[in-house]
Amino acid sequence: MALKIFVYTLLVFSGLFLIGDVQNKEEKQITNDIALLSFKNATMYTLTEDNISRVVYAKEVYRYKNRDIMYNAKIILTKAHTNITDVIKADVIIKKADKYHFMNNASFQRENYLFIESDEFLYDASKEIISNTIDYSGYYYNHTLKGKSFYFDNTSSIFKSKNVHFELDSKNN
């Protein structure tokens, strides 16, 4: 009988210590997750020797130790030698180093001939690659485009996708 009470007491104490440890970790996470800087209606320019290569507009920006979070944001990418402008928009953008994660009502537009909508985009600024892992829809020169998991190399303009459905509009040709 004494052995049962001893085991039961150990079980109760170990459960209490486990709960206390989990709460302590949550408190540490909250204190580490305080924004270092915050901006309202922010605009950021990235300059190169030739031109302004990137312009970022955001209603709200929060800068943390290892990431930036932007709300209602738009990134405009330009190239000096090609005069091509790309616009990527989303309700939420999370930036870690050179990688951007666009979430909720995301859209990608190249000039006026390519437009893609989805709930997610991934953009690697160092490689200039825009990708996606979920369903998307859009148009290419007024032709309907739908598919899943696309890849777009911004430097070579190579477009790849899975399960693509492309409808040609023969009335405008």
C-alpha positions as CSV (number, residue, x, y, z in Angstrom):
1,M,0.0,0.0,0.0
2,A,2.8,2.4,0.9
3,L,4.4,1.6,-2.4
4,K,1.3,2.6,-4.3
5,I,1.1,5.9,-2.5
6,F,4.7,6.5,-3.2
7,V,4.4,5.8,-6.9
8,Y,1.2,7.9,-7.1
9,T,2.9,10.8,-5.4
10,L,5.9,10.6,-7.8
11,L,3.5,10.6,-10.7
12,V,1.6,13.7,-9.5
13,F,4.9,15.6,-8.8
14,S,6.4,14.7,-12.2
15,G,3.2,16.0,-13.9
16,L,3.3,19.2,-12.0
17,F,7.0,19.7,-12.8
18,L,6.3,19.0,-16.5
19,I,3.4,21.6,-16.6
20,G,5.6,24.2,-14.9
21,D,8.4,23.6,-17.4
22,V,6.1,24.0,-20.4
23,Q,4.7,27.3,-19.0
24,N,8.3,28.5,-18.4
25,K,9.2,27.8,-22.1
26,E,6.1,29.6,-23.3
27,E,7.0,32.7,-21.2
28,K,10.6,32.7,-22.6
29,Q,9.2,32.5,-26.2
30,I,6.9,35.5,-25.6
31,T,9.6,37.6,-24.2
32,N,12.0,36.7,-27.0
33,D,9.3,37.6,-29.6
34,I,9.0,41.3,-28.9
35,A,9.5,43.5,-32.0
36,L,12.7,45.5,-32.0
37,L,11.3,48.1,-34.4
38,S,7.9,48.8,-35.9
39,F,6.9,51.1,-38.8
40,K,3.5,52.3,-40.1
41,N,3.1,53.1,-43.9
42,A,6.7,52.2,-44.6
43,T,8.7,52.4,-47.8
44,M,12.1,50.7,-48.4
45,Y,14.3,51.1,-51.4
46,T,17.1,48.8,-52.5
47,L,19.6,50.6,-54.7
48,T,22.2,49.1,-57.1
49,E,24.7,50.9,-59.3
50,D,22.3,50.9,-62.2
51,N,18.8,51.5,-60.7
52,I,16.4,51.0,-57.8
53,S,16.1,47.2,-57.9
54,R,13.5,46.7,-55.2
55,V,10.8,48.9,-53.6
56,V,8.8,47.6,-50.6
57,Y,5.6,49.2,-49.5
58,A,3.8,48.1,-46.3
59,K,1.1,49.4,-44.0
60,E,2.8,47.8,-41.0
61,V,6.3,46.4,-40.5
62,Y,7.6,44.7,-37.4
63,R,11.3,43.9,-37.3
64,Y,12.3,41.0,-35.0
65,K,15.7,39.6,-34.2
66,N,15.7,37.0,-37.0
67,R,12.8,38.1,-39.3
68,D,10.6,40.9,-40.5
69,I,6.8,40.7,-40.7
70,M,5.0,43.0,-43.1
71,Y,1.2,43.5,-43.4
72,N,-0.7,44.6,-46.5
73,A,2.6,44.8,-48.4
74,K,3.8,45.1,-52.0
75,I,7.3,44.5,-53.4
76,I,8.2,46.0,-56.8
77,L,11.2,44.3,-58.5
78,T,12.9,46.1,-61.5
79,K,15.8,45.2,-63.7
80,A,18.0,47.9,-65.3
81,H,18.8,46.1,-68.5
82,T,15.4,44.6,-69.4
83,N,13.0,47.3,-68.2
84,I,10.7,44.5,-66.8
85,T,8.8,45.2,-63.6
86,D,7.4,42.5,-61.3
87,V,5.0,43.2,-58.5
88,I,4.3,40.7,-55.7
89,K,1.6,41.6,-53.1
90,A,0.1,39.8,-50.1
91,D,-1.7,40.5,-46.9
92,V,1.2,39.1,-44.8
93,I,4.9,38.8,-45.8
94,I,7.5,37.2,-43.6
95,K,11.1,37.9,-44.5
96,K,14.0,35.8,-43.2
97,A,17.4,36.7,-44.6
98,D,16.9,36.8,-48.4
99,K,13.7,34.6,-48.4
100,Y,10.2,36.0,-48.4
101,H,7.1,34.1,-47.6
102,F,3.9,35.7,-49.0
103,M,0.7,34.6,-47.4
104,N,-3.1,35.3,-47.8
105,N,-4.4,36.9,-51.0
106,A,-0.9,36.8,-52.7
107,S,-0.5,37.9,-56.3
108,F,2.4,38.0,-58.7
109,Q,2.3,40.2,-61.8
110,R,4.9,40.7,-64.6
111,E,4.2,43.8,-66.6
112,N,0.7,43.4,-68.0
113,Y,0.9,40.0,-69.5
114,L,1.4,37.5,-66.6
115,F,-0.7,37.6,-63.5
116,I,-1.0,34.8,-60.9
117,E,-3.0,34.6,-57.7
118,S,-2.6,32.2,-54.8
119,D,-2.6,32.1,-51.0
120,E,1.1,31.5,-50.9
121,F,4.3,32.5,-52.7
122,L,7.9,32.0,-51.8
123,Y,10.5,34.4,-53.1
124,D,14.3,33.8,-52.8
125,A,15.9,37.2,-53.5
126,S,19.4,35.8,-53.8
127,K,18.4,33.4,-56.6
128,E,15.5,35.6,-57.9
129,I,13.1,32.6,-57.9
130,I,9.4,32.8,-57.2
131,S,7.7,29.5,-56.3
132,N,4.5,28.1,-54.8
133,T,3.4,24.8,-53.4
134,I,-0.4,25.1,-53.6
135,D,-3.1,25.8,-56.2
136,Y,-2.9,29.0,-58.2
137,S,-4.8,30.7,-61.0
138,G,-4.2,33.6,-63.3
139,Y,-3.7,34.6,-66.9
140,Y,-0.9,34.8,-69.5
141,Y,-1.6,37.2,-72.4
142,N,-5.4,37.0,-71.7
143,H,-5.3,33.2,-71.6
144,T,-6.5,31.4,-68.5
145,L,-3.9,29.6,-66.4
146,K,-4.6,27.3,-63.5
147,G,-2.3,24.8,-61.8
148,K,-0.5,23.6,-58.7
149,S,3.0,24.2,-57.5
150,F,4.7,26.6,-59.9
151,Y,8.3,27.7,-60.2
152,F,9.4,31.0,-61.9
153,D,13.0,31.9,-62.5
154,N,13.0,35.7,-62.6
155,T,16.4,36.0,-64.4
156,S,15.8,33.6,-67.3
157,S,11.9,33.8,-67.3
158,I,11.6,30.0,-67.1
159,F,8.1,28.9,-65.8
160,K,7.4,25.4,-64.6
161,S,4.3,24.0,-62.9
162,K,2.5,20.8,-62.0
163,N,-1.1,19.9,-63.2
164,V,-1.4,23.0,-65.4
165,H,-4.6,23.8,-67.2
166,F,-4.1,26.4,-69.9
167,E,-7.1,27.8,-71.8
168,L,-6.3,29.7,-75.1
169,D,-8.7,32.5,-75.9
170,S,-9.1,32.2,-79.7
171,K,-11.4,35.2,-80.1
172,N,-8.6,37.7,-79.5
173,N,-6.2,36.1,-82.0
